[in-house]
Amino acid sequence: MIENKKKVWIFSFEYAGVVKVGGLGEVPANQAKHLVKQFDITVFMPSHGQIENLKNKFNLEKLPFTCVGQINPSFIGINEQEASYYISFYKFKMENVNIILVSGENSFTSKYLDDKTVYNPETIKGKISLFSIGIQCLVEFFVENNRTDLPEVVHLHDYHVVLPYIGMKQILAKNSLNVASILTIHLLTWPRFEYDFYRTSGIDETPIRVLLNEGIKELNLTEIFRLSKEFNGSDVEPTVPTVEKIGAIISDVVTTVSQSYLISDIIPNCGKKLIEFKADFLYDGTDWDYYEIYEKVLKIHGHDLREYLNLNELSKIERKDLKEYLLEYKIGNLSRSPLISSQKVLDTINEISNGNPFIKNGNIKAFSESGPLVLTTGRISPQKGFETIFEAIPDVLSHIPNARFLFLILPTDYSLNEIKTYAHYVKQYPENIRIIFGVASDIFYLAHISADVFVSLSRWEPFGIMALEAMASKMPIIASKVGGLQETIIDVKIFPKIGTGILIEKDNPHQFANALISLFKSSEVTQHVKDSENHTIYDIDILNIINQIPDEIIKSHVLLDPYYFLKIKENCYKRVKTNFTWSIVSKKLANLYLNLQ
C-alpha cells in the first residue's frame, strides 16, 4: 500500500466511460487506470449532458457548493450584455479514479456545459469559458477550506483545458501556492482566442510562474501573449497566438504522442526555443488482445453465427466464418443503431438515406456474399484521408472484383459535406462498399477480427491508436508514412521478418491500391495452401495468384513462404504486446509525474 500518494489532477474534454468522441478519450482513461495505484488521481471535465446517464451506473455525489456569477456573453457569441452562470459539481469513482463533472444549473450555463455534442461549433467557446470559471471556483473553494485536496501535478489534455489551468495558476499564485503541469497536445488544431476571451473566462493579469530555458519567470497574461509573438512559427503568423502555444509556454513539460510529431509539428509551432528544452513524447497504447476479443465475439455472436452458417457446436470458428457472418448478415441486422448525438448529423444521414439502402442511421443492406475485406475506422475529417481509399477502389476492383470495403466512421457537425460525398461512392459501388456512421459498438470487435486488412491513410496523424488496435487484432496495416504511424508500423518491404504492414506516401491512391492488392493476394495464397491437401506443393493456380501480386518484394517472400501473410499477422500481435500495452507505455508518464516539482 503506497502512503501519501502524489495528487494528480487531469483536465480533459473526453474520458472513456464518461464521453468519448475519438482516440483522445482512451488516453487519459487508460493512463489513469494504470497509474491509480501509484497516484491519487482526479479527472475534471464538463458534464457534456451525461449526468442522468451516469446516475444509472455510478453513485454520483453533488458537491456542497455552487459557483454563481455574471459573465459578458458577447465573447462566446451571444448578443447580450450580461448573463448569469450557475455551476455545480458532481463527483463519482470509476475504476478507483475520482471524476468530477462541471455542470450547469440554469438554462444559460447548461446550454454550454451540458451540451451532449462535445465539440459543437455553436457552443464550444461557451463550454471552454464556463468550464474555466468552474475550475477556478473549485480551486478557490479548496484554497479556503482544504488545501490538502489541491494537486501537486496537473495534466492537461489538448487546448480546451488550457484556460482553466491558467485561471487555476493565478488563484494559487495569489495565495503563494504553485502547481506543476504537463500539457499533452494530441493534435494541433490551431484555435486562437482574443485576449478579451481569456478575460471573460476569469483570467486576469495576475503573474504566474513560467518555466523558460533561462529559468523561472513571473509573467502576466499580456507578457505571455507578447512572449509568444516573439517566437512565431512563421513570419506571417497572426497576431493572436494559438491556445496550444500559450499552453505549451506556461506548462512545465510539453508532450505529444510520437517523436516525429514532436519534432515536425509541436516544437516548431508551439514556441521553438521556448519549449524545446521541456518537450518530450509519450506513446499511446492499447490493451486490446486478439484472443480476448475472439472469446468476447463468440460469447455475443456465437449462437447466431453458428445458426446462420449452419455450424455445429464443435466446429472451430475461423476468420473467414466471422467475415461471412459480418458481411452477409450482421451489418444488416444490428442489435442497436450506432450512437449519434448530433441532430444535424442525423438529419444529414436521413437525407442521404432517402432511396439509398446502403447508408442510414442503423441497419444497412448486407452484402450478397463475402469477399476480401478491408476495414477502416475513425472520425470523419480531412486529416483521415478516406478520400484516398475511395479514389483507389476502381483500380482495386479491376484486380479483385469481390473486394469489400467497410467504413465504421464517426461523423461530426464539421463533416456534413463529407457525409454527402461518401454516400455517392456507396451508390456507385453498391456491391463493394458499406459505410456505418456513428459508434457501431454492436460490431466493432467483430469487424476487427473478421477483416483481412486495416487501412489508415491519414494525411497527418500524431499517433493513431486505431492502428494499434488493428495490429492487436492480428490485422496487417496499410498506412500513410506520417507521424506516429511510421513509428508503430513496421514496413514489411524494409523489414520482412518483423513487418506488420505497408507504409505508403500520403494522398497516393495508386500506391494504396498496389499495397492492398498485394496483401489480399498474399492472404489468398495462404488460404489456398491451407485448403489444399498437400500444404507444401505449389500448383498452377497458386502460382498464378502469386504472379498477380504487384509488389515484387512481397511477391518474393510469398514465393519463399506461402504462409507469409500469417507471419505478418503474428508480427502485428507481438509488436503491440511487446511495446504498446498501456502498462508499458504509462511507465514513462509515471516517471514524469514523480519528477515534477
C-alpha positions, 0 to 999 in steps of 0.5 A: 500500500503506497502512503501519501500518494502524489495528487494528480489532477487531469483536465480533459474534454473526453474520458472513456466511460464518461464521453468519448468522441475519438482516440483522445478519450482512451488516453487519459482513461487508460493512463489513469487506470494504470497509474491509480495505484501509484497516484491519487488521481482526479479527472475534471471535465464538463458534464457534456449532458451525461449526468442522468446517464451516469446516475444509472451506473455510478453513485454520483455525489453533488458537491456542497457548493455552487459557483454563481456569477455574471459573465459578458456573453458577447465573447462566446457569441451571444448578443447580450450584455450580461448573463448569469452562470450557475455551476455545480459539481458532481463527483463519482469513482470509476475504476478507483479514479475520482471524476468530477463533472462541471455542470450547469444549473440554469438554462444559460450555463447548461446550454454550454456545459451540458451540451451532449455534442462535445465539440459543437461549433455553436457552443464550444467557446461557451463550454471552454469559458464556463468550464474555466470559471468552474475550475477556478471556483473549485480551486478557490473553494479548496484554497479556503477550506482544504488545501490538502485536496489541491494537486501537486501535478496537473495534466492537461489534455489538448487546448480546451483545458488550457484556460482553466489551468491558467485561471487555476495558476493565478488563484494559487499564485495569489495565495503563494501556492504553485502547481506543476503541469504537463500539457499533452497536445494530441493534435494541433488544431490551431484555435486562437482566442482574443485576449478579451476571451481569456478575460471573460473566462476569469483570467486576469493579469495576475503573474504566474510562474513560467518555466523558460530555458533561462529559468523561472519567470513571473509573467502576466497574461499580456507578457505571455501573449507578447512572449509568444509573438516573439517566437512565431512559427512563421513570419506571417503568423497572426497576431493572436497566438494559438491556445496550444502555444500559450499552453505549451509556454506556461506548462512545465513539460510539453508532450505529444504522442510520437517523436516525429510529431514532436519534432515536425509539428509541436516544437516548431509551432508551439514556441521553438526555443521556448519549449524545446528544452521541456518537450518530450513524447509519450506513446499511446497504447492499447490493451486490446488482445486478439484472443480476448476479443475472439472469446468476447465475439463468440460469447455475443455472436456465437449462437447466431453465427453458428445458426446462420452458417449452419455450424455445429457446436464443435466446429472451430470458428475461423476468420473467414466464418466471422467475415461471412457472418459480418458481411452477409448478415450482421451489418444488416441486422444490428442489435442497436443503431450506432450512437449519434448525438448530433441532430444535424448529423442525423438529419444529414444521414436521413437525407442521404438515406432517402432511396439509398439502402446502403447508408442510414442511421442503423441497419444497412443492406448486407452484402450478397456474399463475402469477399476480401475485406478491408476495414477502416475506422475513425472520425470523419475529417480531412486529416483521415484521408478516406478520400484516398481509399475511395479514389483507389477502389476502381483500380482495386476492383479491376484486380479483385472484383469481390473486394469489400470495403467497410467504413465504421466512421464517426461523423461530426457537425464539421463533416456534413459535406463529407457525409454527402460525398461518401454516400455517392461512392456507396451508390456507385459501388453498391456491391463493394462498399458499406459505410456505418456512421456513428459508434457501431459498438454492436460490431466493432470487435467483430469487424476487427477480427473478421477483416483481412486488412486495416487501412489508415491513410491519414494525411497527418496523424500524431499517433493513431491508436486505431492502428494499434488496435488493428495490429492487436487484432492480428490485422496487417496495416496499410498506412500513410508514412506520417507521424506516429504511424511510421513509428508503430508500423513496421514496413514489411518491404524494409523489414520482412521478418518483423513487418506488420504492414505497408507504409505508403506516401500520403494522398497516393491512391495508386500506391494504396491500391498496389499495397492492398492488392498485394496483401489480399493476394498474399492472404489468398495464397495462404488460404489456398495452401491451407485448403489444399491437401498437400500444404507444401506443393505449389500448383498452377493456380497458386502460382498464378495468384502469386504472379498477380501480386504487384509488389515484387518484394512481397511477391518474393517472400510469398514465393519463399513462404506461402504462409507469409501473410500469417507471419505478418499477422503474428508480427502485428500481435507481438509488436503491440504486446511487446511495446504498446500495452498501456502498462508499458507505455504509462511507465514513462508518464509515471516517471514524469509525474514523480519528477515534477516539482 
